[in-house]
């Protein structure tokens, strides 16, 4: 099957992707969606994400179909001479190298930044790690659950009356992936301006700690500390979806005008000038009482009635949509977030598009469906000058 190639913002950029599981592959999929030529280097033993059930054939799980689109797959045993020579030759032809192997493992494989810069001086070299270099946890193994624990993420559930808990999504992996993608893009711009490559480190723990502190550092921003730590509005247990008369809804009056309209809609004009709710700081100080009122008032009307009232008054409001049924939601369906495509070997499947778009093109187009394990080894290596005999040695090693 010949797949149509369309230009994107990163068209012409080649990425050597030595990543596994979700964080790295998600980051490089974003780069691939943006037009980069992503060559994923896989070991002879497939990444565990390829084998997760359900799947229609070996190595082609649901994870794989979306994480590996717009990539080519090359299988190399990097512990062999042939495998090492192959990846070095590929890096020499590339603009970016990205890995989430631990630095000690990269050094042992001869793939540290200095090793690869010897063959490509202007390389953008990105290392995604669990913990930043220089700290006592540097070099430790890290997965999403561990990072949620150490970054303060798990602890925040105690604010709402529960025990420490994990967010039921691999939040640290995916937020770190976004940092990888933007850092690489920034370094590519730097290289375009200066001609110089760069070495990037993206540490998951620091990424998540900084992410959590955006709103919660609050009064502790100052030295000496002034006021409370955290943002009271989002830590109250009453910040949650509300029961309407017939379902679940989030109603979020935010501005002074929003609250005037909201109190008017429930025939409580007496609250409009109540000093507890008349300004943003007053509302934050009295957020428990305020959100208790919102919760009580929410049950007075149906979800449809609230949506109409809130739209008319420009009050932020939305029904609670089950994640499982996102594709059926009228808005997401209209914008084509999820579409059915035809994989050449796996048949029909759902593509979750990157939601970013440009005036010139959609944010993500499936130029290449997710490849089978090692499907592109021969084509990719022949393009960098390897003979059929060399490739045969590579695939037999």
C-alpha positions in Angstrom: 0.0 0.0 0.0 1.4 3.4 -1.0 0.5 6.0 1.5 0.0 9.7 0.6 2.6 11.9 2.2 1.5 15.5 3.1 3.7 18.2 4.4 3.5 19.4 8.0 5.3 21.9 10.2 8.1 19.4 10.8 8.3 18.1 7.3 11.9 17.3 6.4 12.9 16.6 10.0 14.1 13.0 10.7 13.7 11.6 14.3 15.4 8.5 15.6 13.1 7.2 18.2 14.6 4.9 20.8 11.7 5.0 23.3 9.4 2.4 24.8 6.0 2.1 26.7 4.0 5.4 26.4 5.8 8.6 27.3 8.4 8.5 24.6 6.2 6.9 21.9 3.5 9.5 22.5 6.0 12.3 22.2 7.4 11.0 18.9 3.9 10.4 17.6 3.2 14.1 18.1 6.3 14.8 16.1 5.2 12.4 13.4 1.7 13.9 13.3 3.4 17.2 12.7 5.2 15.9 9.7 8.5 14.5 11.0 9.9 11.3 9.6 10.0 9.2 12.7 12.1 6.0 12.6 11.3 3.9 15.7 14.1 1.7 16.7 12.7 -1.5 18.3 14.5 -4.4 20.0 14.1 -7.9 18.7 11.8 -8.5 21.6 8.8 -6.2 21.0 7.8 -3.5 23.4 5.2 -4.7 25.9 2.7 -2.2 24.6 2.6 -4.1 21.3 1.4 -7.2 23.1 -1.4 -5.9 25.2 -4.8 -7.5 24.6 -7.1 -7.1 22.8 -5.5 -7.2 19.4 -6.3 -8.7 16.0 -2.7 -10.0 15.4 0.5 -10.3 17.2 2.3 -7.1 18.1 -0.6 -4.8 16.9 -2.5 -3.8 20.0 -4.9 -0.9 20.4 -2.1 1.1 22.0 0.2 0.4 19.1 -2.2 1.5 16.4 -2.4 5.1 17.7 1.0 5.4 19.4 3.0 4.2 16.4 1.2 5.9 13.5 3.2 8.1 11.3 6.4 6.1 12.1 8.5 3.5 10.5 9.7 0.5 12.5 13.3 -0.8 12.4 14.4 -3.7 14.5 18.0 -3.6 15.8 19.8 -5.5 18.4 21.9 -2.7 19.8 24.2 -5.1 21.7 25.6 -6.4 18.5 28.2 -4.7 16.3 25.8 -4.7 13.3 23.0 -3.1 15.4 25.3 -0.4 16.8 26.7 0.4 13.3 23.1 0.6 12.0 21.8 3.1 14.6 24.9 5.2 14.2 24.4 5.4 10.5 20.8 6.3 11.0 21.7 9.1 13.5 24.1 10.4 10.9 21.2 10.9 8.6 18.9 12.4 11.3 18.1 15.7 13.0 16.8 14.4 16.3 17.6 11.5 18.6 15.2 10.8 21.5 15.4 8.0 24.1 13.9 7.1 27.5 16.6 4.6 28.3 18.5 5.4 31.4 21.7 7.4 30.8 23.9 4.6 32.1 22.4 2.2 29.6 22.8 4.7 26.7 26.5 5.2 27.7 27.0 1.4 27.9 25.5 1.1 24.4 27.8 3.8 23.0 24.8 6.1 22.5 25.5 9.0 24.9 25.2 12.5 23.4 29.0 12.8 22.9 29.1 9.5 21.0 26.3 10.5 18.6 27.5 14.1 18.2 30.7 12.7 16.8 28.7 11.6 13.7 26.1 14.4 13.7 27.5 17.6 15.4 24.3 19.5 15.1 22.1 16.7 16.5 19.2 17.6 18.8 19.7 14.9 21.5 16.8 14.4 23.9 17.0 12.1 27.0 13.7 11.5 28.9 14.5 10.4 32.5 12.6 9.7 35.7 14.6 12.2 37.8 16.9 15.1 36.9 20.6 14.6 36.8 22.4 15.7 40.0 19.8 14.6 42.6 19.9 11.6 44.8 17.1 9.8 42.8 19.0 10.4 39.5 19.2 7.1 37.5 16.4 5.4 39.4 13.6 3.5 37.5 10.4 5.5 37.1 7.0 4.8 35.8 3.9 6.9 35.9 2.6 5.6 39.3 6.0 6.3 41.0 6.1 9.8 39.5 2.6 10.6 40.6 3.6 9.6 44.2 6.9 11.6 44.4 5.7 14.7 42.6 2.8 15.6 45.0 0.1 14.4 42.6 -1.1 11.5 44.7 -1.0 13.6 47.9 -3.6 16.1 46.6 -6.5 13.6 47.0 -6.1 14.0 50.7 -7.3 17.6 50.3 -10.7 16.4 49.3 -11.2 14.1 52.2 -9.7 10.9 50.9 -6.4 9.1 51.1 -3.5 9.6 48.7 -4.5 8.2 45.3 -3.4 7.9 41.7 -5.2 9.8 38.9 -6.8 7.1 36.8 -4.8 8.0 33.7 -1.1 7.9 33.0 -0.9 11.6 33.6 2.9 11.9 34.2 3.8 10.0 31.1 1.6 12.1 28.9 2.5 15.5 30.3 6.1 14.6 30.1 5.6 13.6 26.5 4.3 17.1 25.7 7.4 18.6 27.3 9.5 16.3 25.1 7.7 17.4 22.0 7.9 21.1 22.7 11.5 21.0 23.9 12.6 19.2 20.7 10.6 21.7 18.6 12.3 24.6 20.4 15.8 23.1 19.9 15.1 22.6 16.2 14.3 26.3 16.0 17.5 27.1 17.8 19.4 25.0 15.4 17.8 26.6 12.4 18.9 30.0 13.7 22.4 29.2 15.0 23.3 26.0 13.2 24.0 24.4 16.6 22.5 21.2 18.1 21.6 20.8 21.7 21.3 18.2 24.5 17.9 18.1 26.3 16.9 16.3 29.5 13.2 16.0 30.3 12.9 14.6 33.9 9.4 13.3 34.7 9.4 14.0 38.4 10.4 17.6 38.0 8.0 18.1 35.1 5.1 16.9 37.3 6.2 18.8 40.4 6.4 22.0 38.4 3.1 21.3 36.8 1.4 20.9 40.1 2.9 24.0 41.6 1.5 26.3 38.9 -1.6 27.2 41.0 -0.7 25.6 44.3 2.5 27.4 45.2 0.3 30.5 45.6 1.2 32.3 48.9 4.4 30.3 49.2 5.6 32.0 46.1 6.8 34.8 48.3 9.9 34.7 50.6 9.1 34.8 53.4 6.0 32.8 52.7 2.8 34.8 52.7 -0.6 33.3 53.2 -1.6 29.7 52.5 -0.1 27.1 50.2 -2.4 25.8 47.4 -5.4 27.3 45.6 -8.4 27.0 47.8 -11.0 26.9 45.0 -9.7 23.7 43.5 -8.9 21.8 46.7 -12.3 21.9 48.2 -14.2 18.6 48.2 -17.2 20.5 46.9 -15.4 21.2 43.6 -17.1 18.4 41.7 -19.8 17.6 39.2 -23.3 18.4 40.4 -26.5 16.4 40.2 -29.0 18.2 38.1 -32.7 17.2 38.2 -32.0 14.4 35.7 -28.2 13.8 35.4 -24.8 15.2 36.1 -23.4 18.5 35.1 -20.6 21.0 35.9 -21.7 24.6 36.4 -18.9 27.0 36.9 -19.9 30.6 37.4 -16.5 32.4 37.5 -16.8 36.1 37.1 -18.9 38.7 38.9 -21.3 38.8 36.0 -21.5 35.0 35.9 -22.6 34.9 39.6 -25.1 37.7 39.1 -26.7 35.7 36.3 -26.5 32.5 38.2 -28.2 33.8 41.3 -30.8 35.5 39.2 -31.6 32.2 37.4 -32.4 30.5 40.7 -34.4 33.4 42.0 -31.9 34.3 44.7 -31.3 38.0 43.9 -30.6 38.5 47.6 -27.2 36.8 47.1 -26.0 39.1 44.3 -24.8 41.7 46.8 -23.9 39.4 49.6 -20.4 40.4 50.6 -19.3 36.8 50.9 -19.8 36.3 47.1 -19.4 39.8 45.6 -15.8 39.6 44.5 -13.3 36.9 43.4 -11.3 37.0 46.6 -14.4 36.9 48.8 -15.7 33.9 46.8 -12.4 32.1 47.3 -12.5 32.8 51.1 -16.0 31.4 51.2 -15.7 28.7 48.6 -17.1 25.9 50.8 -20.3 27.8 51.4 -20.5 29.1 47.8 -20.0 25.7 46.2 -22.6 24.2 48.7 -25.1 26.7 47.2 -24.2 25.8 43.6 -24.6 22.1 44.5 -28.0 22.7 46.1 -29.3 24.9 43.2 -28.1 22.5 40.5 -30.8 20.0 41.4 -33.5 22.5 40.8 -33.3 22.2 37.0 -32.6 19.6 34.3 -29.3 19.4 32.5 -30.9 20.7 29.4 -32.4 23.7 31.2 -29.0 24.5 32.8 -27.2 24.3 29.5 -29.7 26.8 28.0 -29.5 29.2 30.9 -25.7 29.1 31.1 -25.3 29.5 27.4 -27.5 32.6 27.4 -25.5 34.1 30.3 -22.1 33.0 29.1 -21.6 30.9 32.2 -19.2 28.0 31.7 -21.2 24.8 31.9 -21.1 21.3 30.4 -22.7 17.9 30.9 -20.6 15.1 32.3 -19.6 12.9 29.3 -18.4 9.4 29.8 -14.9 8.9 28.4 -16.1 5.7 26.8 -18.6 7.7 24.8 -16.5 10.7 23.8 -16.9 9.8 20.1 -20.7 10.0 20.4 -20.7 13.5 21.9 -22.1 15.9 19.3 -19.2 18.4 19.6 -16.4 15.8 19.4 -18.2 14.0 16.6 -18.6 17.3 14.6 -14.9 18.2 14.8 -13.8 14.7 13.9 -11.6 14.0 17.0 -12.1 10.3 16.5 -12.5 8.8 13.0 -12.5 5.3 11.6 -9.6 4.5 9.3 -8.5 1.4 7.5 -5.3 -0.2 8.5 -3.7 -2.3 5.7 -3.4 -5.4 7.9 -5.5 -4.8 11.0 -8.6 -3.5 9.3 -10.9 -0.7 10.5 -9.8 1.1 13.7 -10.4 4.3 15.5 -7.8 7.1 15.0 -7.7 9.7 17.8 -6.4 12.8 16.0 -4.0 15.3 17.5 -6.3 18.2 18.3 -3.9 20.9 17.2 -4.7 22.4 13.7 -3.1 24.9 11.4 -4.7 27.2 8.9 -2.8 25.2 6.2 -3.6 21.7 7.4 -5.2 19.5 10.0 -3.0 18.8 13.0 -2.6 15.1 12.4 -3.0 13.2 9.2 -2.3 9.5 9.0 0.4 9.4 6.4 1.6 6.0 7.7 -0.4 3.5 9.6 1.3 1.9 12.6 3.9 -0.5 11.2 4.3 -4.1 12.2 7.4 -4.9 14.3 10.4 -4.3 12.1 8.4 -3.8 8.9 10.6 -1.0 7.6 14.1 -2.3 8.5 15.2 -3.2 5.0 13.8 0.0 3.3 15.2 2.3 5.9 18.7 0.8 6.0 19.0 0.5 2.2 18.2 4.3 2.1 21.3 5.0 4.2 23.6 2.9 2.0 23.4 -0.6 3.5 23.7 -3.4 1.0 21.4 -6.4 0.9 24.2 -8.5 2.5 24.6 -5.9 5.3 20.9 -5.9 6.0 20.8 -9.7 6.0 23.6 -9.7 8.6 21.6 -7.2 10.6 18.4 -9.1 10.6 20.1 -12.4 11.5 22.1 -11.0 14.4 
